[in-house]
């Protein structure tokens, strides 16, 4: 046999014997399609006990508890089940209202079995009457202060216009917000409605004050055509003042938290000898809903006290295991060897970072100070002393000092605090503190002229915001104004305006039963880019 012929046969059989893996084809990115509804979608005169929806492939349900919502709500929520390619929804006929259009909204819960491709905003609609109601309400729900979207919240419509209805009855129609805060309620009957939005709470459609945020439309929604709304949710302030939490934070330091801002608080100790000399200080937080009670009472292990407001007892508390007390059985040698700690002091100057000459020198303390001596604080330029003066009213927690002459950017400075410059309520004094720094070049900073205009005259808080939402500068204006920001660090900034209608210098939420809406908050839509040695003018028509 010809050798060439034999070799050819071997090559042919060897090639045929190789197993080549299949390419698999393109990835399935197609959502399932409905091939049959039983009864038909958008059926009228509906009186069935079960709904079957058949798809062209095997399906599954994802996050059904978060996405499945029926409008109007049913007394007994049906539990959909998957049987192969069929979605089966059992119904109890007795729960259906007469002459009512129902919308079964699955959101994105219906997906194919293998790739998880979802049918977007899948709905099944039917009517127990002779026609399908066709009106809709859509919009966006957001936090009233931050404007963050409210995810998974409920938007509720009530045919009953009584003020108390959200507290005690299910709505006539309902919708749910998506991850972007968007909502849409379809197949609504024309008429008058009360509209309320709630953050997701305890699993029902009722409003639970002080734990859920809500938004409401002040007037009746007269629905004769499709409507669009923006809803601002807030948490109502509980009218009754309550103690929320107390705990020992550190030596002689007790934290006392309330459910809302408070003033005129008095703390009366009940288990210590008040004839002994000691100091007590009550410190309010910036939001005034949390207090710190400081006491220099010696060797304090536990403290009982009565909390009073306007001469009325709010609560009685006992705090155990307060840090910083000396053990009762400690030896005399141990007590003698114990060295009192020094007072911790923080400065806003650093050897690593050039100093912003627009700012005063800020000195902050870990404990409240009871006395200070400015003669022990020095600012030096080479051998020259630059006198310092106090800025504003000194507090027990910080001190602002300003040089009496301008600082020069091409020169080095030495800031020093000598021992005993500050004494706190425990009698602790500071150690020596020395820091060297340089002043930032003037050309490093930029300026911003902000021209804000308003459609109505009231009190406004205009806030320049840092990159983490912190308030960099704040001004109060009574209407259209020009605000000049000098010496602004180069960075991206936001701008927020609060409509401070009651002129109390802060944002206030609303009250549902009183019909009070939260104070409006506005955010400039873009970031403001402040550059070094650059003058920027920005106009903003706020509302």
KOLLUMSE-595426 format. One record per residue (C-alpha): x, y, z. Coordinates in Angstrom, 3 decimals, always signed. Layout:
REM residues N
ATOM:X:Y:Z
...
***
This chain:
REM residues 543
ATOM:+0.000:+0.000:+0.000
ATOM:+1.258:+3.447:-0.835
ATOM:+2.908:+5.008:+2.256
ATOM:+1.515:+8.418:+1.374
ATOM:-2.021:+7.001:+1.320
ATOM:-1.551:+5.382:+4.773
ATOM:-0.251:+8.632:+6.295
ATOM:-3.217:+10.535:+4.871
ATOM:-5.691:+8.075:+6.444
ATOM:-4.003:+8.391:+9.876
ATOM:-4.202:+12.179:+9.749
ATOM:-7.886:+12.102:+8.785
ATOM:-8.863:+9.723:+11.634
ATOM:-6.733:+11.641:+14.201
ATOM:-8.410:+14.916:+13.245
ATOM:-11.858:+13.373:+13.510
ATOM:-11.093:+12.005:+16.975
ATOM:-10.353:+15.454:+18.514
ATOM:-13.116:+16.853:+20.771
ATOM:-13.635:+20.592:+20.197
ATOM:-15.572:+22.435:+22.941
ATOM:-18.698:+24.273:+21.749
ATOM:-18.453:+28.041:+21.486
ATOM:-21.687:+28.489:+23.449
ATOM:-22.961:+31.374:+21.366
ATOM:-23.765:+34.875:+22.602
ATOM:-24.882:+35.457:+26.217
ATOM:-28.620:+35.608:+26.792
ATOM:-29.552:+39.207:+27.631
ATOM:-33.251:+38.992:+26.770
ATOM:-35.907:+39.188:+29.483
ATOM:-38.698:+36.610:+29.541
ATOM:-41.770:+37.302:+27.410
ATOM:-45.382:+36.585:+28.296
ATOM:-47.033:+34.108:+25.943
ATOM:-50.375:+33.853:+27.729
ATOM:-52.412:+35.584:+30.438
ATOM:-55.296:+33.783:+32.098
ATOM:-57.487:+35.806:+32.507
ATOM:-56.252:+38.351:+29.966
ATOM:-54.279:+41.331:+31.190
ATOM:-56.561:+44.388:+31.661
ATOM:-59.648:+42.190:+31.940
ATOM:-62.900:+43.739:+33.126
ATOM:-65.700:+42.219:+35.221
ATOM:-62.980:+40.172:+36.906
ATOM:-64.204:+37.541:+39.408
ATOM:-61.560:+34.820:+39.199
ATOM:-59.882:+32.961:+42.065
ATOM:-56.506:+32.603:+40.362
ATOM:-54.286:+34.330:+37.799
ATOM:-51.864:+32.349:+35.591
ATOM:-49.169:+34.103:+33.546
ATOM:-47.180:+31.872:+31.197
ATOM:-43.727:+32.890:+29.881
ATOM:-41.602:+31.696:+27.001
ATOM:-38.928:+30.340:+29.369
ATOM:-38.425:+29.218:+32.958
ATOM:-38.621:+32.142:+35.411
ATOM:-37.832:+32.968:+39.017
ATOM:-38.853:+35.696:+41.509
ATOM:-36.172:+37.904:+43.085
ATOM:-36.696:+40.261:+46.054
ATOM:-40.444:+39.740:+45.766
ATOM:-41.098:+41.031:+49.308
ATOM:-39.423:+44.339:+48.441
ATOM:-40.885:+44.845:+44.965
ATOM:-44.354:+43.259:+44.842
ATOM:-47.062:+45.790:+45.612
ATOM:-50.810:+45.740:+44.906
ATOM:-52.815:+48.916:+44.423
ATOM:-55.304:+49.233:+46.053
ATOM:-53.902:+46.988:+48.828
ATOM:-55.730:+43.720:+49.464
ATOM:-56.762:+42.592:+52.924
ATOM:-55.017:+39.279:+52.365
ATOM:-51.839:+39.632:+50.350
ATOM:-51.578:+36.770:+47.812
ATOM:-48.350:+34.789:+47.603
ATOM:-47.270:+34.301:+43.966
ATOM:-45.599:+30.970:+43.150
ATOM:-43.573:+29.724:+40.169
ATOM:-44.525:+26.458:+38.499
ATOM:-42.054:+25.957:+35.656
ATOM:-42.811:+28.673:+33.128
ATOM:-46.023:+29.735:+34.859
ATOM:-46.439:+32.472:+37.479
ATOM:-49.486:+31.590:+39.545
ATOM:-51.235:+34.170:+41.755
ATOM:-53.946:+32.735:+44.039
ATOM:-56.788:+35.111:+44.975
ATOM:-59.584:+35.216:+47.502
ATOM:-62.567:+36.673:+45.646
ATOM:-64.075:+38.076:+48.847
ATOM:-61.196:+40.546:+49.241
ATOM:-61.847:+42.299:+45.913
ATOM:-63.847:+45.516:+45.919
ATOM:-66.604:+46.139:+43.390
ATOM:-66.027:+48.499:+40.439
ATOM:-62.326:+48.797:+41.251
ATOM:-59.224:+48.633:+39.076
ATOM:-56.353:+46.623:+40.609
ATOM:-52.702:+46.888:+39.617
ATOM:-50.331:+44.047:+40.549
ATOM:-46.882:+45.633:+40.266
ATOM:-43.940:+43.201:+40.378
ATOM:-41.255:+45.831:+39.780
ATOM:-38.194:+43.942:+38.502
ATOM:-38.896:+40.766:+40.471
ATOM:-39.725:+38.475:+37.495
ATOM:-36.452:+37.192:+35.960
ATOM:-35.353:+34.332:+33.756
ATOM:-34.005:+31.314:+35.607
ATOM:-30.377:+31.219:+34.461
ATOM:-29.143:+34.745:+33.602
ATOM:-31.408:+36.743:+35.892
ATOM:-32.684:+39.033:+33.105
ATOM:-35.623:+40.935:+34.601
ATOM:-38.849:+42.220:+33.068
ATOM:-38.739:+45.906:+33.957
ATOM:-41.759:+47.259:+35.856
ATOM:-43.882:+44.195:+35.157
ATOM:-47.608:+44.714:+35.873
ATOM:-50.860:+42.805:+35.693
ATOM:-54.056:+44.884:+35.699
ATOM:-57.733:+43.997:+35.958
ATOM:-61.023:+45.601:+36.968
ATOM:-63.998:+44.221:+38.850
ATOM:-66.076:+46.845:+37.007
ATOM:-66.827:+47.456:+33.362
ATOM:-63.739:+49.573:+32.559
ATOM:-60.098:+50.097:+33.505
ATOM:-59.334:+53.333:+35.352
ATOM:-56.547:+55.129:+33.509
ATOM:-55.253:+58.108:+35.523
ATOM:-51.779:+58.098:+37.062
ATOM:-49.603:+60.011:+39.537
ATOM:-45.830:+59.980:+39.257
ATOM:-42.926:+61.899:+40.712
ATOM:-39.917:+61.704:+43.010
ATOM:-39.607:+61.383:+46.785
ATOM:-36.535:+62.740:+48.556
ATOM:-35.293:+63.624:+52.013
ATOM:-36.435:+67.173:+52.806
ATOM:-33.029:+68.299:+54.083
ATOM:-30.379:+66.315:+52.183
ATOM:-32.408:+65.742:+48.977
ATOM:-31.203:+62.129:+48.970
ATOM:-33.711:+59.813:+47.225
ATOM:-36.057:+57.855:+49.493
ATOM:-35.677:+54.197:+48.504
ATOM:-38.455:+51.653:+48.989
ATOM:-40.881:+54.214:+50.389
ATOM:-44.663:+54.160:+49.933
ATOM:-46.723:+56.836:+48.190
ATOM:-50.341:+56.540:+49.328
ATOM:-53.650:+57.954:+48.089
ATOM:-56.782:+58.012:+50.268
ATOM:-60.379:+58.544:+49.147
ATOM:-61.202:+59.294:+52.791
ATOM:-59.980:+62.879:+53.315
ATOM:-59.981:+62.770:+57.124
ATOM:-56.708:+64.058:+58.630
ATOM:-56.222:+60.975:+60.784
ATOM:-56.709:+58.413:+58.015
ATOM:-52.961:+57.594:+57.498
ATOM:-52.759:+56.513:+61.158
ATOM:-55.559:+53.964:+61.067
ATOM:-56.563:+52.735:+57.564
ATOM:-54.980:+51.319:+54.437
ATOM:-54.847:+53.614:+51.400
ATOM:-57.116:+53.494:+48.373
ATOM:-54.060:+53.346:+46.069
ATOM:-50.364:+52.880:+46.692
ATOM:-47.048:+52.963:+44.884
ATOM:-43.438:+52.317:+45.836
ATOM:-40.293:+54.363:+45.196
ATOM:-37.328:+52.828:+43.385
ATOM:-33.635:+53.274:+44.216
ATOM:-33.702:+56.751:+42.682
ATOM:-36.786:+57.819:+44.634
ATOM:-39.038:+57.697:+41.550
ATOM:-42.600:+56.426:+41.855
ATOM:-45.641:+55.920:+39.671
ATOM:-49.197:+54.903:+40.601
ATOM:-51.301:+53.798:+37.618
ATOM:-54.960:+52.974:+36.976
ATOM:-56.440:+55.485:+39.407
ATOM:-60.084:+56.562:+39.352
ATOM:-60.619:+60.294:+38.923
ATOM:-61.624:+62.125:+42.103
ATOM:-60.289:+63.835:+45.232
ATOM:-57.531:+62.243:+47.317
ATOM:-55.353:+62.839:+50.340
ATOM:-51.707:+62.113:+49.416
ATOM:-49.081:+60.936:+51.912
ATOM:-45.632:+59.381:+51.399
ATOM:-43.909:+57.237:+54.028
ATOM:-40.466:+55.758:+54.405
ATOM:-40.575:+51.985:+54.676
ATOM:-41.382:+51.097:+58.264
ATOM:-42.951:+48.206:+60.103
ATOM:-44.339:+46.347:+57.082
ATOM:-47.823:+47.894:+56.940
ATOM:-49.260:+50.945:+55.195
ATOM:-49.926:+52.903:+58.408
ATOM:-48.037:+55.976:+59.593
ATOM:-45.969:+55.490:+62.763
ATOM:-44.919:+58.967:+63.962
ATOM:-41.368:+59.759:+65.129
ATOM:-39.973:+56.498:+63.695
ATOM:-40.969:+56.993:+60.041
ATOM:-40.390:+59.970:+57.819
ATOM:-43.335:+61.296:+55.833
ATOM:-44.339:+63.829:+53.210
ATOM:-47.822:+65.125:+52.501
ATOM:-49.658:+67.322:+50.070
ATOM:-51.090:+70.249:+52.024
ATOM:-54.237:+70.542:+49.931
ATOM:-56.488:+67.922:+48.372
ATOM:-55.249:+66.251:+45.194
ATOM:-58.012:+66.883:+42.611
ATOM:-57.156:+64.147:+40.133
ATOM:-58.838:+64.743:+36.777
ATOM:-55.762:+64.128:+34.612
ATOM:-52.301:+62.624:+35.060
ATOM:-50.228:+64.506:+37.647
ATOM:-46.563:+64.796:+38.660
ATOM:-45.269:+65.683:+42.149
ATOM:-42.063:+66.192:+44.127
ATOM:-42.350:+65.013:+47.733
ATOM:-40.047:+66.007:+50.612
ATOM:-39.970:+63.559:+53.535
ATOM:-39.060:+64.469:+57.118
ATOM:-39.315:+62.956:+60.595
ATOM:-41.717:+64.745:+62.894
ATOM:-40.352:+66.022:+66.183
ATOM:-41.890:+64.230:+69.133
ATOM:-43.803:+66.806:+71.207
ATOM:-43.126:+65.159:+74.569
ATOM:-39.561:+65.572:+75.791
ATOM:-38.042:+62.219:+76.744
ATOM:-34.692:+61.002:+77.992
ATOM:-33.192:+58.646:+75.407
ATOM:-29.807:+57.618:+76.779
ATOM:-27.249:+58.307:+79.508
ATOM:-23.742:+56.952:+79.868
ATOM:-20.375:+57.699:+81.418
ATOM:-18.002:+58.976:+78.738
ATOM:-14.878:+59.710:+80.797
ATOM:-13.647:+61.055:+84.091
ATOM:-16.401:+63.233:+85.575
ATOM:-18.142:+63.246:+82.170
ATOM:-21.757:+62.054:+81.722
ATOM:-23.551:+62.140:+78.356
ATOM:-27.325:+62.786:+78.496
ATOM:-29.314:+62.441:+75.252
ATOM:-32.916:+63.518:+74.601
ATOM:-35.354:+62.786:+71.789
ATOM:-35.389:+66.430:+70.633
ATOM:-33.603:+69.763:+71.243
ATOM:-33.906:+71.026:+74.797
ATOM:-32.990:+73.953:+77.027
ATOM:-33.247:+75.022:+80.699
ATOM:-32.046:+71.647:+81.996
ATOM:-30.922:+71.305:+85.606
ATOM:-28.996:+68.315:+87.029
ATOM:-29.323:+67.619:+90.769
ATOM:-26.921:+64.977:+92.215
ATOM:-28.496:+62.640:+94.796
ATOM:-25.675:+60.420:+96.127
ATOM:-22.731:+62.758:+96.769
ATOM:-21.825:+65.137:+99.566
ATOM:-22.772:+68.539:+98.137
ATOM:-21.032:+70.327:+101.027
ATOM:-17.659:+69.403:+99.526
ATOM:-16.159:+71.938:+97.084
ATOM:-16.496:+70.796:+93.473
ATOM:-17.379:+72.264:+90.088
ATOM:-20.183:+71.227:+87.737
ATOM:-20.610:+72.360:+84.123
ATOM:-23.459:+71.605:+81.725
ATOM:-22.447:+71.601:+78.043
ATOM:-25.063:+71.614:+75.245
ATOM:-24.288:+70.035:+71.865
ATOM:-24.614:+72.056:+68.670
ATOM:-28.056:+70.520:+68.072
ATOM:-28.996:+70.961:+71.786
ATOM:-30.481:+67.450:+71.949
ATOM:-27.455:+66.067:+73.804
ATOM:-25.859:+67.429:+76.982
ATOM:-22.588:+66.674:+78.732
ATOM:-22.611:+66.951:+82.511
ATOM:-19.136:+67.637:+83.870
ATOM:-18.292:+67.357:+87.542
ATOM:-14.980:+67.632:+89.388
ATOM:-16.281:+65.710:+92.418
ATOM:-13.253:+63.663:+93.617
ATOM:-12.958:+59.904:+93.112
ATOM:-16.404:+59.552:+91.539
ATOM:-17.319:+55.914:+90.833
ATOM:-21.095:+56.265:+90.443
ATOM:-23.532:+59.149:+90.254
ATOM:-27.265:+59.371:+90.846
ATOM:-29.048:+62.487:+89.702
ATOM:-32.434:+64.035:+88.988
ATOM:-33.043:+65.743:+85.623
ATOM:-35.295:+68.800:+85.857
ATOM:-36.643:+71.229:+83.296
ATOM:-38.562:+74.340:+84.317
ATOM:-38.680:+72.972:+87.882
ATOM:-40.398:+69.764:+86.724
ATOM:-38.761:+66.351:+87.123
ATOM:-38.121:+64.672:+83.766
ATOM:-36.305:+61.569:+84.972
ATOM:-34.092:+60.015:+87.644
ATOM:-30.861:+58.256:+86.659
ATOM:-27.970:+56.365:+88.253
ATOM:-24.673:+55.919:+86.376
ATOM:-22.210:+53.240:+87.530
ATOM:-18.515:+52.596:+86.804
ATOM:-17.482:+56.123:+85.878
ATOM:-13.915:+56.040:+84.482
ATOM:-11.040:+57.788:+86.225
ATOM:-11.790:+57.037:+89.881
ATOM:-9.091:+55.731:+92.212
ATOM:-9.481:+52.177:+93.547
ATOM:-10.495:+52.298:+97.208
ATOM:-7.890:+49.776:+98.399
ATOM:-4.959:+51.327:+96.488
ATOM:-1.841:+51.634:+98.637
ATOM:-0.510:+55.009:+99.813
ATOM:+2.567:+54.436:+97.654
ATOM:+0.401:+53.894:+94.553
ATOM:-1.646:+56.988:+95.299
ATOM:+1.461:+59.084:+95.862
ATOM:+3.142:+57.767:+92.697
ATOM:+0.136:+58.610:+90.568
ATOM:+0.943:+61.718:+88.535
ATOM:-2.000:+63.921:+87.553
ATOM:-2.404:+63.867:+83.771
ATOM:-1.774:+67.029:+81.808
ATOM:-4.538:+68.957:+80.115
ATOM:-4.782:+67.978:+76.447
ATOM:-4.650:+70.976:+74.110
ATOM:-5.149:+70.994:+70.311
ATOM:-4.046:+73.750:+67.913
ATOM:-4.989:+74.528:+64.326
ATOM:-1.360:+75.158:+63.374
ATOM:+0.953:+72.533:+61.906
ATOM:+4.593:+72.388:+60.876
ATOM:+3.591:+70.342:+57.825
ATOM:+0.873:+72.609:+56.447
ATOM:+1.152:+76.354:+55.748
ATOM:-1.196:+78.357:+57.954
ATOM:-4.306:+80.049:+56.568
ATOM:-3.802:+83.658:+57.657
ATOM:-7.526:+84.388:+57.241
ATOM:-8.305:+82.265:+60.289
ATOM:-7.715:+83.063:+63.966
ATOM:-5.605:+80.699:+66.045
ATOM:-7.915:+78.051:+67.503
ATOM:-7.027:+76.375:+70.807
ATOM:-9.321:+73.517:+71.867
ATOM:-9.452:+71.543:+75.108
ATOM:-10.395:+67.978:+76.001
ATOM:-11.998:+69.172:+79.265
ATOM:-13.703:+72.457:+80.162
ATOM:-11.216:+75.041:+81.399
ATOM:-11.917:+77.180:+84.435
ATOM:-9.120:+79.736:+83.955
ATOM:-6.457:+80.802:+81.457
ATOM:-3.523:+83.212:+81.320
ATOM:-2.892:+84.925:+77.952
ATOM:+0.523:+86.113:+79.127
ATOM:+1.744:+82.510:+78.833
ATOM:+0.833:+82.311:+75.152
ATOM:+3.304:+83.768:+72.654
ATOM:+3.575:+84.238:+68.918
ATOM:+7.124:+84.956:+67.734
ATOM:+8.568:+86.075:+64.392
ATOM:+12.279:+85.390:+64.783
ATOM:+13.033:+87.425:+67.937
ATOM:+9.988:+89.684:+67.751
ATOM:+6.861:+89.022:+69.800
ATOM:+3.521:+89.604:+68.098
ATOM:+0.785:+90.471:+70.612
ATOM:-2.367:+88.354:+70.528
ATOM:-5.925:+89.346:+71.329
ATOM:-8.946:+87.234:+72.140
ATOM:-11.583:+86.973:+69.403
ATOM:-15.198:+86.896:+70.541
ATOM:-16.252:+85.587:+73.914
ATOM:-13.915:+82.889:+75.340
ATOM:-15.625:+79.565:+76.065
ATOM:-14.704:+76.734:+78.407
ATOM:-13.938:+74.471:+75.451
ATOM:-12.019:+76.638:+72.996
ATOM:-10.224:+79.947:+72.637
ATOM:-9.789:+82.078:+69.513
ATOM:-6.779:+84.370:+69.297
ATOM:-5.865:+86.836:+66.572
ATOM:-2.479:+88.522:+65.917
ATOM:-2.540:+92.297:+66.194
ATOM:-0.729:+92.651:+62.866
ATOM:-0.792:+90.868:+59.513
ATOM:+1.384:+87.776:+59.122
ATOM:+3.892:+87.599:+56.263
ATOM:+3.934:+84.623:+53.908
ATOM:+7.725:+84.456:+53.449
ATOM:+8.502:+84.327:+57.160
ATOM:+8.617:+81.572:+59.805
ATOM:+6.645:+81.819:+63.065
ATOM:+6.839:+80.151:+66.446
ATOM:+3.678:+79.612:+68.520
ATOM:+4.227:+78.543:+72.145
ATOM:+2.048:+77.845:+75.168
ATOM:+3.853:+77.689:+78.492
ATOM:+2.865:+75.359:+81.380
ATOM:-0.091:+76.575:+83.406
ATOM:-1.589:+78.732:+80.674
ATOM:-4.815:+76.714:+81.042
ATOM:-6.400:+74.940:+84.009
ATOM:-9.414:+72.647:+83.660
ATOM:-12.150:+71.799:+86.148
ATOM:-10.119:+68.834:+87.491
ATOM:-7.157:+71.102:+88.217
ATOM:-5.109:+69.676:+85.344
ATOM:-2.756:+72.113:+83.617
ATOM:-1.178:+71.998:+80.183
ATOM:+2.444:+71.052:+79.445
ATOM:+4.702:+73.153:+77.240
ATOM:+3.489:+73.310:+73.649
ATOM:+5.678:+74.529:+70.797
ATOM:+4.923:+74.631:+67.102
ATOM:+6.638:+76.265:+64.124
ATOM:+4.747:+77.162:+60.984
ATOM:+4.772:+79.249:+57.844
ATOM:+1.965:+81.305:+56.378
ATOM:+0.382:+80.336:+53.083
ATOM:+0.995:+82.607:+50.102
ATOM:-1.833:+85.057:+49.437
ATOM:-1.958:+83.978:+45.793
ATOM:-2.847:+80.439:+46.901
ATOM:-6.427:+81.483:+47.727
ATOM:-9.351:+82.376:+45.493
ATOM:-12.457:+84.495:+45.911
ATOM:-16.147:+83.951:+45.197
ATOM:-18.839:+86.562:+44.702
ATOM:-22.201:+84.825:+45.021
ATOM:-25.250:+86.714:+43.758
ATOM:-28.373:+84.999:+45.113
ATOM:-31.902:+86.059:+44.195
ATOM:-35.186:+84.858:+45.701
ATOM:-38.822:+85.032:+44.677
ATOM:-39.960:+85.988:+48.179
ATOM:-38.554:+87.970:+51.061
ATOM:-37.853:+85.982:+54.230
ATOM:-34.839:+84.809:+56.233
ATOM:-32.377:+82.547:+54.415
ATOM:-29.261:+80.697:+55.546
ATOM:-26.684:+80.612:+52.730
ATOM:-24.051:+77.924:+53.303
ATOM:-20.830:+77.243:+51.401
ATOM:-20.216:+73.497:+51.810
ATOM:-16.929:+71.584:+51.853
ATOM:-16.330:+68.285:+50.076
ATOM:-17.858:+66.256:+52.949
ATOM:-20.919:+68.466:+53.292
ATOM:-19.441:+70.414:+56.190
ATOM:-20.350:+74.099:+56.474
ATOM:-17.294:+76.084:+55.361
ATOM:-18.955:+79.529:+55.572
ATOM:-22.477:+80.605:+56.508
ATOM:-24.362:+83.876:+56.047
ATOM:-27.878:+85.016:+56.921
ATOM:-29.702:+87.146:+54.346
ATOM:-33.206:+88.557:+54.152
ATOM:-33.643:+88.360:+50.387
ATOM:-31.724:+88.977:+47.177
ATOM:-28.081:+89.596:+48.133
ATOM:-24.456:+89.531:+47.033
ATOM:-22.102:+87.605:+49.321
ATOM:-18.336:+87.947:+48.958
ATOM:-16.131:+85.074:+50.110
ATOM:-12.504:+86.137:+50.445
ATOM:-9.547:+83.851:+51.024
ATOM:-11.250:+80.618:+49.983
ATOM:-9.094:+77.494:+49.838
ATOM:-8.911:+76.078:+46.296
ATOM:-11.316:+73.146:+46.101
ATOM:-14.769:+72.101:+44.906
ATOM:-17.631:+73.529:+46.968
ATOM:-21.372:+73.079:+47.164
ATOM:-23.904:+75.764:+48.024
ATOM:-27.000:+75.187:+50.150
ATOM:-29.781:+77.627:+50.990
ATOM:-32.217:+77.021:+53.861
ATOM:-35.466:+78.954:+53.935
ATOM:-35.395:+79.912:+57.624
ATOM:-38.970:+81.149:+57.957
ATOM:-38.993:+81.341:+61.768
ATOM:-35.522:+82.978:+61.873
ATOM:-34.120:+80.555:+64.449
ATOM:-30.860:+79.965:+62.575
ATOM:-31.484:+76.299:+61.735
ATOM:-33.568:+73.990:+59.549
ATOM:-36.917:+72.814:+60.931
ATOM:-39.058:+69.888:+59.825
ATOM:-42.830:+69.971:+59.503
ATOM:-45.899:+68.760:+61.368
ATOM:-48.538:+66.673:+59.622
ATOM:-51.601:+67.373:+61.786
ATOM:-50.827:+71.097:+61.905
ATOM:-50.343:+71.141:+58.143
ATOM:-46.832:+72.615:+58.483
ATOM:-44.431:+71.715:+55.689
ATOM:-40.671:+71.395:+56.382
ATOM:-38.594:+74.465:+55.635
ATOM:-37.418:+74.332:+52.041
ATOM:-33.803:+73.517:+51.283
ATOM:-32.129:+74.298:+47.952
ATOM:-28.853:+73.012:+46.521
ATOM:-26.957:+74.675:+43.711
ATOM:-26.992:+72.048:+40.928
ATOM:-23.245:+72.119:+40.209
ATOM:-20.045:+72.169:+42.223
ATOM:-18.254:+75.522:+42.466
ATOM:-14.585:+75.218:+41.516
ATOM:-12.444:+77.715:+43.432
ATOM:-8.952:+78.040:+41.926
ATOM:-5.816:+79.634:+43.310
ATOM:-5.441:+83.346:+42.541
ATOM:-8.806:+83.362:+40.763
ATOM:-11.847:+85.602:+41.230
ATOM:-15.158:+83.885:+40.468
ATOM:-18.639:+85.428:+40.220
ATOM:-21.645:+83.096:+40.350
ATOM:-25.332:+84.017:+39.941
ATOM:-28.079:+81.790:+41.371
ATOM:-31.818:+82.332:+41.120
ATOM:-32.771:+80.113:+44.025
ATOM:-36.517:+79.545:+43.670
***
